[in-house]
């Protein structure tokens, strides 16, 4: 379905993933400054959370759209994107990496810290209760 020899262009800014064929083609023209109807060009869009991508291209018979939602992974944008770029050309290897995603790093949140603090306090209370009970038993003996 995806022909060889496509030029793959990655949109750097997040895209509204509610858009379909026409909305994405319009975004290619208006936001990226390219002609979306040119065959042999594929445009890759990523959402703000970087866990959903859409690929848009045109072949000899019409528009093609591929959507992929990543489970527990995120799209890692290439590191060599020039400042102010709206679109960057990527090769087949980079496209494959985009579709595979990267393992999401675990981010410690305030809820995680609070949960860990509560668990630590509970362990201290348990230890204190156990120590008090052992002390009182020793005092009775």
N, C-alpha and C positions, 0 to 999 in steps of 0.2 A: 504494500500500500504506500509506504514512504519511498519514493524513488531515490536512487543514488544521485549524488552530485548536487544536493540541495545546499544553498547558502543559508546557514542558520544564524538568525539575529535574535539576541536576547534583550528584551526590554528591561532596563535597569530599575525603573520605578515600579512599585506595586500596581497591580491592575485589579479592577473590580471583576471578580470571577462570575458575576451574574451575566456578563456579556457573552454573547454567542457569536456566530459567524459575522453578521453585519456590524455589530458593535465593536468587535475586535478589529475587523478590517478598517473601520472608520478610525479607530485609535491608532492603527499603523500609519494611516495617512496624516491624521491631524497632530498626533503627539510625537510620532517617531520620524515623520517626514519621508516615508517610503511609500511606494506604490504596492499595495498588498496584492493586486491582481497579477503581478509578475510571477510567472511560473518559475520554478527552481529556487524560490525563496521561502523559508519557513521562519515564522516569528514565534518566539517563546515568551510567555507571560507568566508571572509569579504573583501570588497574592501577598498581602502584608505580613501574614504569619509565616510565609514561605513554606507552607505545607501542602500547597495545591498549585499545579501548573496546567497551562493550556498551550497547545501547539497549534498554530494556524498556518496552512499553506494551500496553494491552489495547484491542482494538476490539470491534465487535459480535459477532464470530465466535470470538474467543479471544485468547490471548496471542501477542504478536509479539516477536521478539528479533533484533536486528541486531548482528553482531559485526564489528569492523574492526581489523585489525592494520596499523600504519603502518610502512612501510619507510623507514628512515633519517630519520624524523621523530618528533616527540614532541607530545603534547597539551599545549597551554599553557592553564593554568587562568586564568579571568578574574582580573584584579588587584584588583577591588573586593570581594573576599570578606571578610565581617566575621569578626573573630577568634572562634573557637569555633563557627562555623557548620558544620553537618553537610551541609547541602544549600542550593543557591542556584538561584534561578530564572534561566534564560537565555533570550534571544530567538532567533529563527530565524537571524540573522546570526552570533551566537556559536556556535550549534550547527553551522553550516556551517564555521566556523573550527576548531572542535574536530575535526570529521571530516577536515578538510584537514591539520591538524597544522601545526607550524612547523618550519623547518629546524633540525636539531640543531646546536648550537654545538659546535665542536671543542674538546674538553677535553684539555689537555696532561697526560699521565700520567708517572709515574716511568719507565716503559718507553720512552716517547718521548724523554725527556731522556737516558736511558742510550744509546739508539740514536743520537741526535744527537752525543753526546759521543764514542762509539766511532767514528763516521764522521769527526769532526773529528780525532781522534787518528790515524786511518788516513791522512788527508790530510797531517797534519804528518809522519808517518813517511815517506810517499811523497816529500814535498818535501825532507825531510832526506836521504833516499837519493839523490835526483836531484842535490841540491846537492853531496853528498859525491863522487858519480861525476864531476860536472863539474869539481870542484876537483882530483881526482886526474888527470883528463885534462889539465887546464891545467898541472899540475906536471910531467907527462911531456913536454910540448911544449917 
